[in-house]
């Protein structure tokens, strides 16, 4: 009998009235916490870390197949398994969504259709006919986003005039120029550098099976008059589309020697940040672009850089018996930092092998010697953060750094003191002028760049956000280092100013307002804010109004569109955990809302350490790219249940940690 079934039996006994309701609830919580903690410990790697699968939409596995056919390095066995995965993810609408249960997305659907056809699926198959009909009904492949059109141009499915001009001479521009790589986010930098090589050299994919997708165009691709669209609808967008037309003409006159210098500059940028078998930027799109760029530059197959770049991509594959998919990146530092927090909350001994191994593993990954791209806007600041992936020294982020620092601080072990001081120094130094924090860079707020035709995805920049700012405030408040107190005060002002009219806060990296509100209420609690203040109580009231009849909370990925701000399809364990943790941070441990949330978690289906949760509750880029962290349905519900047990057991109403 599994743990979830046992808990359900106990809850049924409570409903029968044979035990006091509150004591029975605590008894059930106690048993669940111990069961999940033990099961989560079993998921820990021998060297001390945790890593769970990180799943995106159909785009990444589709692009993996497209890459193999670009190179003519086809692994039929792996592609057959990816095909199973892609067919499973096809929506009832005929296409592919950006997240579980989501609406049709034209770009994801075109790539998935193309990938399945490359694998060998007949265009006359029922699922392919459904997909084709849906794509054509939504305007056809010519209406895809810029990145998809670049892929199709590489495969000679549409002309290069369908792609905005991005001259590789960008690599030689001075920093004062309106467009410079330092002015865009880290992920944009990592993707753009190798992409500029491809856009300059315009290679043609080998496509050994000669597959085409002409049937996905309403008009033949060469007959479409204009592919450029204003990404924001503003006058600036129209002006920059006009500039694109001019640039398209004058680019042909650029000196050849300058183009060669630019290609060398892009290649040098990539090679300096190649990052071993963790890949450029630690993210699939940058890695795939790197492999294609090296291939086009004529690197032999045994060239060490090309071998390394390919190994990084293979590391992202999740291979099962009958299906497979490619992850967008790996999340071990994030998973481990959050799992450690949950395990500590659940009573795992701090001096036991599990937490000693995990904290040692995290401490060893602090970036102390590499001065990354963030130094462009913070020269002289010493490094001291953590990256998201196993290795990504050029691109640590303050969110991971704050979570890991709080976890290490909770151990009370003095051997971490120096590392924590460096973390405080770095995070304080990364604060933006306005009091908030972005994830990877400071002052990454050149918003005019969102109007260029290339930026139709709306994810070019890394400005300050509420959830990241809250995490930094939580960390600095928990560590209570004198050098961070002014930064905390400025961060609190930023958070008060960014509260939504309904009382919630936006969540940039988690879905969505529940995640943001949880993050911010934890920060206010850690910083000693009066939790009875009107702005806090407004957030509490908002959370209570969002609770569902089953006692849980949920929030759909479509809430990133204003017209769907309140959309929810089902309650989810991870979002219920955030909501109850937020309420407990606000002193609501005795509320009926929290008790109902605990009962939802106890009754929700669970297999060992993980609750069932097919929904995507995280975000890469709002409205563009969504994520399902498989670990979220393990450590967050455990954390919430354990927090409830601890506060009720101690008869306490306050939380003493940053998260």
C-alpha positions as CSV (number, residue, x, y, z in Angstrom):
1,X,0.0,0.0,0.0
2,X,1.6,3.3,-1.0
3,X,1.9,6.3,1.2
4,X,-0.8,8.4,-0.5
5,X,-3.3,5.6,-0.1
6,X,-2.5,5.3,3.6
7,X,-3.0,9.0,4.2
8,X,-6.3,8.8,2.4
9,X,-7.5,6.1,4.8
10,X,-6.6,8.2,7.8
11,X,-8.3,11.2,6.4
12,X,-11.4,9.1,5.9
13,X,-11.3,8.2,9.6
14,X,-11.2,11.9,10.4
15,X,-14.2,12.5,8.3
16,X,-16.1,9.8,10.2
17,X,-15.5,11.7,13.4
18,X,-13.7,9.0,15.4
19,X,-10.6,11.1,16.1
20,X,-10.3,14.8,16.9
21,X,-10.0,16.5,13.5
22,X,-6.9,18.6,14.3
23,X,-4.9,15.9,16.0
24,X,-5.7,13.5,13.2
25,X,-4.6,16.1,10.6
26,X,-1.3,16.6,12.4
27,X,-0.8,12.8,12.7
28,X,-1.4,12.4,9.0
29,X,0.9,15.3,8.2
30,X,3.6,13.8,10.4
31,X,3.4,10.4,8.7
32,X,3.5,12.0,5.2
33,X,6.5,14.2,6.0
34,X,8.5,11.2,7.3
35,X,7.5,9.1,4.3
36,X,8.3,11.7,1.7
37,X,11.6,12.8,3.4
38,X,12.8,9.2,3.4
39,X,11.8,8.7,-0.2
40,X,13.4,12.0,-1.3
41,X,16.6,10.9,0.5
42,X,16.6,7.8,-1.7
43,X,16.6,10.0,-4.8
44,X,19.8,11.7,-3.7
45,X,22.9,11.1,-5.8
46,X,25.9,9.4,-4.2
47,X,28.0,12.6,-4.3
48,X,25.2,14.5,-2.3
49,X,23.3,16.4,-5.0
50,X,19.7,16.0,-6.3
51,X,18.7,16.5,-9.9
52,X,15.3,16.0,-11.4
53,X,14.1,16.0,-15.0
54,X,13.5,19.4,-16.5
55,X,10.9,19.3,-19.3
56,X,9.8,21.9,-21.8
57,X,7.4,21.8,-24.6
58,X,7.8,19.9,-27.9
59,X,10.2,22.5,-29.3
60,X,13.4,21.3,-27.7
61,X,13.1,17.5,-28.7
62,X,12.0,18.6,-32.1
63,X,15.0,20.8,-32.5
64,X,17.2,17.9,-31.4
65,X,15.9,15.9,-34.3
66,X,16.4,18.9,-36.7
67,X,20.0,19.2,-35.5
68,X,20.7,15.6,-36.3
69,X,19.3,16.0,-39.8
70,X,21.2,19.3,-40.2
71,X,24.4,17.4,-39.5
72,X,23.4,14.1,-41.2
73,X,24.2,12.3,-37.9
74,X,21.0,10.5,-37.4
75,X,20.4,8.1,-34.5
76,X,17.3,6.3,-35.6
77,X,16.8,4.5,-32.3
78,X,16.8,7.7,-30.3
79,X,14.7,9.5,-32.9
80,X,12.1,6.7,-32.8
81,X,11.7,7.2,-29.0
82,X,11.5,11.0,-29.4
83,X,8.8,10.4,-32.0
84,X,6.7,8.5,-29.4
85,X,7.1,11.5,-27.0
86,X,6.1,14.1,-29.7
87,X,3.0,12.1,-30.6
88,X,2.0,11.9,-27.0
89,X,2.3,15.6,-26.6
90,X,0.0,16.5,-29.5
91,X,-3.0,18.4,-28.3
92,X,-6.7,17.9,-28.9
93,X,-6.5,21.0,-31.1
94,X,-4.3,19.1,-33.5
95,X,-1.1,21.0,-32.8
96,X,1.3,21.3,-29.9
97,X,1.0,23.7,-26.9
98,X,3.6,25.5,-24.9
99,X,2.6,23.7,-21.7
100,X,0.4,20.9,-20.6
101,X,-3.2,21.6,-21.5
102,X,-2.3,24.8,-23.3
103,X,-3.6,26.3,-26.5
104,X,-2.3,25.7,-30.0
105,X,1.1,27.3,-30.7
106,X,2.1,27.8,-34.3
107,X,5.9,27.7,-33.9
108,X,6.0,24.6,-31.6
109,X,3.5,22.9,-34.0
110,X,5.5,23.5,-37.1
111,X,8.7,22.2,-35.5
112,X,7.0,19.1,-34.1
113,X,5.4,18.3,-37.5
114,X,8.7,18.8,-39.3
115,X,10.6,16.7,-36.8
116,X,8.0,13.8,-37.1
117,X,8.2,14.0,-40.8
118,X,12.0,13.8,-40.6
119,X,11.7,10.7,-38.4
120,X,9.6,9.1,-41.1
121,X,6.0,9.8,-40.2
122,X,3.9,10.0,-43.4
123,X,2.2,13.3,-44.0
124,X,-1.0,11.2,-44.7
125,X,-1.0,9.7,-41.2
126,X,-4.0,10.8,-39.2
127,X,-2.0,12.7,-36.5
128,X,-0.1,14.5,-39.2
129,X,-3.2,15.5,-41.1
130,X,-4.7,16.9,-37.9
131,X,-1.5,18.8,-37.3
132,X,-1.3,20.2,-40.8
133,X,-5.0,21.3,-40.8
134,X,-4.5,23.1,-37.5
135,X,-1.3,24.8,-38.7
136,X,-3.0,26.0,-41.9
137,X,-6.0,27.2,-40.0
138,X,-3.7,29.4,-37.9
139,X,-2.0,31.0,-40.9
140,X,0.6,28.4,-41.9
141,X,4.3,28.2,-41.3
142,X,5.0,31.7,-42.6
143,X,3.4,33.0,-39.3
144,X,6.0,31.3,-37.1
145,X,8.3,33.3,-34.8
146,X,11.8,34.4,-35.8
147,X,13.7,31.5,-34.3
148,X,11.5,29.0,-36.1
149,X,11.9,30.9,-39.4
150,X,15.7,30.8,-39.0
151,X,15.5,27.0,-38.6
152,X,13.3,26.8,-41.7
153,X,15.7,29.0,-43.6
154,X,18.6,26.7,-42.7
155,X,16.6,23.8,-44.1
156,X,15.8,25.8,-47.2
157,X,12.1,25.7,-46.5
158,X,11.7,29.5,-46.8
159,X,14.0,32.3,-48.1
160,X,16.4,34.1,-45.9
161,X,14.5,37.3,-46.5
162,X,12.0,35.9,-44.0
163,X,14.5,36.4,-41.2
164,X,15.4,39.8,-39.7
165,X,18.9,41.1,-40.5
166,X,21.4,40.5,-37.7
167,X,24.8,41.3,-39.2
168,X,27.7,39.4,-37.5
169,X,29.5,42.8,-37.4
170,X,27.4,43.2,-34.2
171,X,30.4,41.4,-32.5
172,X,32.6,44.5,-33.2
173,X,30.3,47.2,-32.1
174,X,31.4,49.5,-29.3
175,X,29.6,49.3,-26.0
176,X,28.1,52.8,-26.5
177,X,26.2,51.6,-29.6
178,X,22.4,51.2,-29.2
179,X,22.8,47.4,-29.7
180,X,25.6,45.6,-28.0
181,X,25.7,42.0,-26.6
182,X,26.3,43.4,-23.1
183,X,22.9,45.1,-23.3
184,X,20.9,41.9,-23.7
185,X,20.4,39.0,-21.3
186,X,22.9,36.2,-20.8
187,X,20.7,33.7,-22.6
188,X,20.3,36.0,-25.6
189,X,24.1,36.5,-25.7
190,X,24.8,32.8,-25.6
191,X,22.2,32.0,-28.3
192,X,23.0,35.0,-30.5
193,X,26.8,34.6,-30.8
194,X,26.8,31.3,-32.7
195,X,23.5,32.2,-34.4
196,X,25.2,35.3,-36.0
197,X,27.8,32.9,-37.6
198,X,24.9,30.9,-39.1
199,X,23.1,34.0,-40.3
200,X,26.3,35.3,-41.9
201,X,27.3,32.1,-43.7
202,X,23.7,30.8,-44.4
203,X,24.6,27.1,-44.5
204,X,22.1,24.6,-45.9
205,X,21.1,21.7,-43.7
206,X,22.3,18.4,-45.2
207,X,18.7,17.0,-44.7
208,X,19.8,13.6,-46.2
209,X,16.3,12.3,-46.6
210,X,15.2,15.4,-48.6
211,X,12.2,16.2,-46.3
212,X,10.3,19.3,-47.0
213,X,7.1,20.9,-45.4
214,X,5.7,22.9,-48.4
215,X,2.3,21.7,-47.3
216,X,2.4,23.8,-44.2
217,X,2.3,27.1,-46.1
218,X,-0.9,28.8,-47.1
219,X,1.1,30.5,-49.9
220,X,4.3,29.1,-51.2
221,X,7.1,30.4,-49.0
222,X,8.7,32.3,-51.8
223,X,5.5,34.1,-52.7
224,X,4.9,35.5,-49.2
225,X,5.6,39.3,-49.7
226,X,6.6,40.2,-46.1
227,X,7.6,38.2,-43.1
228,X,8.5,41.1,-40.9
229,X,6.1,42.0,-38.2
230,X,6.1,44.7,-35.5
231,X,6.7,42.7,-32.3
232,X,5.2,45.3,-30.0
233,X,2.9,47.3,-32.2
234,X,4.6,50.5,-31.2
235,X,5.8,53.2,-33.6
236,X,9.4,52.2,-32.7
237,X,8.7,48.7,-34.0
238,X,7.5,50.2,-37.4
239,X,10.6,52.4,-37.5
240,X,12.9,49.5,-36.8
241,X,11.3,47.3,-39.5
242,X,12.1,50.1,-41.9
243,X,15.7,50.1,-40.7
244,X,15.8,46.4,-41.3
245,X,14.9,47.0,-44.9
246,X,17.8,49.5,-45.2
247,X,20.2,47.3,-43.4
248,X,19.3,44.4,-45.7
249,X,20.6,46.4,-48.7
250,X,23.7,47.9,-47.2
251,X,24.8,44.6,-45.5
252,X,25.9,43.4,-48.9
253,X,28.5,46.2,-49.0
254,X,30.2,45.4,-45.7
255,X,34.0,44.8,-46.2
256,X,34.9,41.1,-46.3
257,X,37.8,41.5,-44.0
258,X,35.6,43.0,-41.4
259,X,33.2,40.1,-41.7
260,X,36.0,37.7,-41.2
261,X,37.1,39.6,-38.1
262,X,33.5,39.5,-36.8
263,X,33.3,35.7,-37.3
264,X,36.6,35.3,-35.4
265,X,35.2,37.5,-32.6
266,X,32.0,35.4,-32.4
267,X,34.1,32.2,-32.4
268,X,36.4,33.5,-29.6
269,X,33.3,34.5,-27.6
270,X,31.9,31.0,-27.9
271,X,35.2,29.1,-27.2
272,X,35.9,31.2,-24.1
273,X,32.5,30.2,-22.7
274,X,32.2,26.7,-24.1
275,X,31.8,25.3,-20.6
276,X,33.0,21.8,-21.2
277,X,30.3,19.1,-21.5
278,X,27.8,21.5,-19.8
279,X,27.7,23.5,-22.9
280,X,27.6,27.2,-23.9
281,X,25.4,28.9,-21.4
282,X,24.2,25.6,-20.2
283,X,21.1,25.8,-22.4
284,X,20.2,23.7,-25.5
285,X,19.5,26.5,-28.0
286,X,23.0,28.0,-27.5
287,X,24.6,24.5,-27.6
288,X,22.8,23.5,-30.8
289,X,23.7,26.8,-32.5
290,X,27.3,26.2,-31.5
291,X,27.4,22.8,-33.0
292,X,25.9,24.0,-36.3
293,X,28.3,27.0,-36.3
294,X,31.4,24.8,-35.7
295,X,30.2,22.5,-38.4
296,X,29.7,25.3,-40.9
297,X,33.2,26.7,-40.0
298,X,34.6,23.4,-41.2
299,X,35.6,21.9,-37.9
300,X,36.5,18.2,-38.4
301,X,34.3,15.8,-36.5
302,X,37.1,15.0,-34.1
303,X,37.9,18.6,-33.3
304,X,37.9,18.8,-29.5
305,X,35.6,21.8,-29.3
306,X,33.0,20.2,-31.6
307,X,33.2,16.9,-29.7
308,X,32.7,18.7,-26.4
309,X,29.8,20.7,-27.8
310,X,28.0,17.6,-29.0
311,X,28.6,15.8,-25.7
312,X,26.9,18.7,-23.9
313,X,23.8,18.1,-26.0
314,X,23.7,14.4,-25.5
315,X,23.9,15.0,-21.8
316,X,20.4,16.6,-22.0
317,X,18.7,13.5,-23.3
318,X,16.2,11.6,-21.1
319,X,16.2,8.1,-22.5
320,X,13.4,5.7,-21.3
321,X,12.5,2.2,-22.5
322,X,10.0,3.3,-25.1
323,X,10.3,7.1,-25.4
324,X,12.8,9.9,-25.0
325,X,13.0,13.7,-25.0
326,X,15.7,16.4,-24.8
327,X,15.8,18.7,-21.8
328,X,16.4,22.5,-22.3
329,X,19.1,22.4,-19.6
330,X,20.0,20.7,-16.3
331,X,19.0,22.0,-12.9
332,X,21.1,20.3,-10.2
333,X,22.1,23.4,-8.2
334,X,18.5,24.7,-8.1
335,X,17.1,21.2,-7.3
336,X,19.7,20.6,-4.6
337,X,19.3,24.0,-2.9
338,X,15.5,23.6,-2.7
339,X,15.6,19.9,-1.7
340,X,18.0,20.7,1.1
341,X,15.7,23.4,2.4
342,X,12.8,21.0,2.3
343,X,14.8,18.2,4.0
344,X,15.9,20.5,6.8
345,X,12.3,21.6,7.3
346,X,11.3,17.9,7.5
347,X,13.8,17.2,10.3
348,X,16.7,15.6,8.4
349,X,19.7,15.8,10.7
350,X,22.0,18.6,9.7
351,X,25.0,16.5,10.7
352,X,23.8,13.4,8.9
353,X,25.3,12.0,5.8
354,X,22.5,13.3,3.5
355,X,22.7,17.0,4.3
356,X,26.4,17.0,4.9
357,X,26.9,15.5,1.4
358,X,24.5,18.0,-0.2
359,X,25.9,21.1,1.5
360,X,29.4,20.1,0.7
361,X,28.4,19.5,-2.9
362,X,26.8,23.0,-3.1
363,X,29.7,24.7,-1.4
364,X,32.1,23.2,-3.8
365,X,30.2,24.8,-6.8
366,X,30.5,28.4,-5.7
367,X,32.0,30.5,-8.4
368,X,34.9,32.4,-6.8
369,X,37.5,32.8,-9.5
370,X,35.7,33.4,-12.8
371,X,34.7,36.9,-13.6
372,X,31.6,36.5,-15.9
373,X,29.7,38.7,-18.3
374,X,27.9,40.3,-15.4
375,X,31.1,42.3,-14.7
376,X,30.4,44.5,-17.7
377,X,28.1,46.5,-15.5
378,X,29.7,45.7,-12.2
379,X,33.4,46.1,-12.8
380,X,35.5,45.4,-9.7
381,X,32.9,43.3,-8.0
382,X,34.3,40.0,-6.8
383,X,32.5,36.8,-8.0
384,X,30.7,34.8,-5.3
385,X,27.5,33.3,-6.7
386,X,26.3,29.9,-7.9
387,X,25.1,28.8,-11.3
388,X,21.9,26.8,-12.1
389,X,23.7,24.0,-13.9
390,X,26.5,21.7,-12.9
391,X,29.0,24.2,-14.3
392,X,28.3,27.6,-15.9
393,X,30.9,29.8,-14.3
394,X,30.5,32.7,-16.7
395,X,26.8,32.9,-15.8
396,X,25.9,32.5,-12.1
397,X,22.6,33.9,-11.1
398,X,21.4,35.6,-7.9
399,X,18.3,33.4,-7.5
400,X,20.2,30.2,-7.2
401,X,22.9,31.9,-5.2
402,X,20.3,33.2,-2.7
403,X,18.6,29.7,-2.3
404,X,22.0,28.0,-1.8
405,X,23.2,30.6,0.6
406,X,20.1,30.3,2.8
407,X,20.4,26.5,2.8
408,X,24.1,26.7,3.8
409,X,23.4,29.3,6.5
410,X,20.7,27.1,8.0
411,X,23.2,24.5,8.8
412,X,25.0,26.8,11.2
413,X,28.3,25.3,10.1
414,X,31.1,27.9,10.5
415,X,33.1,26.4,7.6
416,X,30.6,28.0,5.2
417,X,31.1,31.5,6.7
418,X,33.7,32.8,4.2
419,X,31.7,31.5,1.2
420,X,28.6,33.1,2.5
421,X,30.3,36.5,3.0
422,X,31.4,36.3,-0.6
423,X,27.8,35.5,-1.6
424,X,26.4,38.5,0.3
425,X,29.0,40.7,-1.3
426,X,28.2,39.6,-4.8
427,X,24.4,39.7,-4.4
428,X,24.5,43.2,-2.8
429,X,26.7,44.3,-5.7
430,X,24.3,42.9,-8.3
431,X,21.3,45.0,-7.1
432,X,19.9,47.3,-9.7
433,X,19.7,51.1,-9.2
434,X,16.0,50.9,-8.7
435,X,16.3,48.4,-5.8
436,X,15.3,45.2,-7.6
437,X,17.4,42.4,-8.9
438,X,17.5,40.7,-12.3
439,X,18.6,37.1,-12.5
440,X,22.0,37.1,-14.2
441,X,22.9,40.8,-15.0
442,X,22.6,44.2,-13.4
443,X,21.0,47.1,-15.2
444,X,19.8,44.9,-18.1
445,X,16.9,47.3,-18.8
446,X,17.5,48.5,-22.4
447,X,13.8,48.1,-23.2
448,X,14.0,49.8,-26.6
449,X,15.6,46.6,-27.8
450,X,12.3,44.8,-27.4
451,X,11.1,46.7,-30.5
452,X,13.6,45.2,-32.9
453,X,12.2,42.6,-35.4
454,X,14.5,39.9,-34.0
455,X,12.9,40.3,-30.5
456,X,9.5,39.0,-31.4
457,X,9.8,36.5,-28.5
458,X,9.9,39.3,-26.0
459,X,12.6,37.7,-23.9
460,X,15.7,39.6,-25.0
461,X,16.4,41.2,-21.6
462,X,16.9,40.4,-17.9
463,X,15.3,43.3,-16.0
464,X,14.5,43.2,-12.2
465,X,11.6,41.0,-11.2
466,X,9.6,40.6,-8.0
467,X,10.3,37.0,-7.4
468,X,14.1,37.3,-7.8
469,X,14.2,40.5,-5.8
470,X,12.2,38.7,-3.0
471,X,14.7,35.9,-2.9
472,X,17.6,38.2,-2.6
473,X,15.9,40.2,0.2
474,X,15.1,36.9,2.0
475,X,18.7,35.7,1.8
476,X,20.2,39.0,2.9
477,X,17.7,39.3,5.8
478,X,18.3,35.7,6.9
479,X,22.0,36.1,6.9
480,X,21.6,39.6,8.6
481,X,25.0,40.8,7.4
482,X,25.6,44.5,8.0
483,X,26.7,45.1,4.4
484,X,23.3,43.9,3.2
485,X,20.9,46.0,5.3
486,X,20.7,48.9,3.0
487,X,20.2,46.6,0.0
488,X,17.3,44.9,1.9
489,X,15.7,48.3,2.6
490,X,15.9,49.3,-1.0
491,X,14.6,45.9,-2.1
492,X,11.6,46.2,0.2
493,X,10.7,49.5,-1.3
494,X,10.8,47.9,-4.8
495,X,8.5,45.1,-3.7
496,X,6.0,47.4,-2.1
497,X,5.9,49.4,-5.4
498,X,5.4,46.4,-7.6
499,X,2.4,44.9,-5.8
500,X,-0.5,44.3,-8.2
501,X,-3.8,46.1,-7.6
502,X,-5.4,42.9,-6.5
503,X,-2.7,42.3,-3.8
504,X,-0.6,39.7,-5.6
505,X,2.9,39.9,-7.1
506,X,4.0,38.8,-10.5
507,X,6.1,35.6,-10.8
508,X,8.7,35.7,-13.6
509,X,10.3,32.3,-13.1
510,X,7.4,30.4,-11.6
511,X,3.7,30.3,-12.5
512,X,2.7,32.9,-11.7
513,X,1.1,35.3,-9.2
514,X,1.0,32.5,-6.6
515,X,4.7,32.0,-7.0
516,X,5.4,35.7,-6.9
517,X,3.2,36.3,-3.9
518,X,4.8,33.4,-2.0
519,X,8.3,34.7,-2.8
520,X,7.5,38.3,-1.6
521,X,5.6,37.3,1.6
522,X,8.6,35.2,2.6
523,X,10.8,38.2,2.0
524,X,8.6,40.5,4.0
525,X,8.6,38.0,6.9
526,X,12.3,37.5,6.8
527,X,12.9,41.3,6.8
528,X,10.8,41.8,9.9
529,X,7.9,43.5,8.1
530,X,4.7,44.0,10.1
531,X,2.7,41.1,8.7
532,X,-0.5,42.7,9.8
533,X,0.2,45.7,7.5
534,X,-2.5,46.5,4.9
535,X,-0.4,45.5,1.9
536,X,0.4,42.1,3.5
537,X,-3.2,41.5,4.4
538,X,-4.3,42.4,0.9
539,X,-2.0,39.6,-0.4
540,X,-3.3,37.2,2.2
541,X,-6.9,38.0,1.1
542,X,-6.0,37.5,-2.5
543,X,-4.5,34.1,-1.8
544,X,-7.6,33.0,0.1
545,X,-9.9,34.1,-2.7
546,X,-7.8,32.0,-5.1
547,X,-8.2,28.7,-3.1
548,X,-10.2,26.1,-5.0
549,X,-13.1,24.0,-3.6
550,X,-10.8,21.0,-3.3
551,X,-8.6,23.0,-0.9
552,X,-5.7,23.4,-3.4
553,X,-4.4,26.2,-5.5
554,X,-3.6,26.2,-9.2
555,X,-2.7,28.7,-11.9
556,X,-2.4,28.2,-15.6
557,X,0.4,29.2,-17.9
558,X,-2.0,31.5,-19.8
559,X,-2.1,33.9,-16.8
560,X,0.8,35.7,-18.4
561,X,-1.7,37.1,-20.9
562,X,-3.8,39.8,-19.2
563,X,-7.0,38.5,-20.7
564,X,-6.4,35.2,-18.9
565,X,-5.0,36.5,-15.6
566,X,-7.3,34.4,-13.4
567,X,-7.2,31.2,-15.5
568,X,-6.9,27.9,-13.6
569,X,-7.6,24.4,-14.8
570,X,-6.7,22.3,-11.8
571,X,-5.1,22.5,-8.4
572,X,-1.5,21.4,-8.3
573,X,0.7,20.2,-5.4
574,X,3.5,22.6,-6.0
575,X,1.3,25.7,-6.3
576,X,-0.7,24.6,-3.3
577,X,2.6,24.3,-1.4
578,X,3.6,27.9,-2.4
579,X,0.3,29.3,-1.4
580,X,0.3,27.6,2.0
581,X,4.0,28.5,2.6
582,X,3.0,32.1,1.8
583,X,0.1,32.1,4.2
584,X,2.2,30.6,6.9
585,X,4.9,33.3,6.3
586,X,2.1,35.8,6.9
587,X,1.2,34.2,10.2
588,X,-1.8,32.3,9.0
589,X,-0.8,28.8,10.2
590,X,-4.1,28.4,12.1
591,X,-6.3,29.6,9.3
592,X,-8.9,27.3,7.7
593,X,-7.3,28.0,4.3
594,X,-4.0,26.5,5.4
595,X,-5.7,23.5,7.0
596,X,-7.6,22.9,3.8
597,X,-4.4,23.2,1.8
598,X,-2.7,20.6,4.0
599,X,-5.7,18.2,3.4
600,X,-5.4,18.7,-0.3
601,X,-1.7,17.7,-0.2
602,X,-2.4,14.7,1.9
603,X,-5.2,13.4,-0.4
604,X,-3.5,14.3,-3.7
605,X,-2.1,11.2,-5.5
606,X,1.6,10.6,-4.7
607,X,4.1,8.0,-5.6
608,X,6.9,7.9,-3.1
609,X,8.6,11.3,-3.0
610,X,6.6,12.8,-5.9
611,X,3.1,14.0,-6.1
612,X,1.4,13.5,-9.5
613,X,1.7,16.8,-11.4
614,X,1.6,16.9,-15.2
615,X,1.1,20.7,-15.2
616,X,3.9,23.1,-16.0
617,X,4.3,25.4,-13.0
618,X,7.5,27.2,-14.0
619,X,8.6,29.5,-16.8
620,X,11.6,30.1,-19.0
621,X,10.1,33.1,-20.8
622,X,6.5,34.2,-20.1
623,X,4.2,33.6,-23.1
624,X,7.0,31.9,-25.0
625,X,8.7,29.1,-23.1
626,X,7.4,27.1,-20.2
627,X,9.0,24.5,-17.9
628,X,8.0,21.5,-15.8
629,X,10.5,20.9,-13.0
630,X,9.8,17.3,-12.0
631,X,11.3,18.1,-8.6
632,X,8.8,20.8,-7.8
633,X,6.1,18.1,-7.0
634,X,8.5,16.5,-4.4
635,X,10.3,19.1,-2.4
636,X,7.7,21.9,-2.3
637,X,4.8,19.9,-0.9
638,X,7.2,18.2,1.6
639,X,8.4,21.7,2.6
640,X,4.8,23.0,3.2
641,X,3.7,19.9,5.2
642,X,6.8,20.0,7.3
643,X,6.5,23.8,7.9
644,X,2.9,23.2,9.1
645,X,4.0,20.4,11.4
646,X,6.8,22.5,12.8
647,X,4.7,25.6,13.5
648,X,1.8,23.7,14.9
649,X,4.1,21.5,17.0
650,X,5.9,24.5,18.4
651,X,2.6,26.5,18.8
652,X,4.3,29.2,16.8
653,X,2.9,31.7,14.3
654,X,6.1,33.0,12.7
655,X,8.7,31.5,10.3
656,X,12.3,32.0,11.3
657,X,13.9,31.5,7.9
658,X,14.2,33.4,4.7
659,X,12.0,30.9,2.8
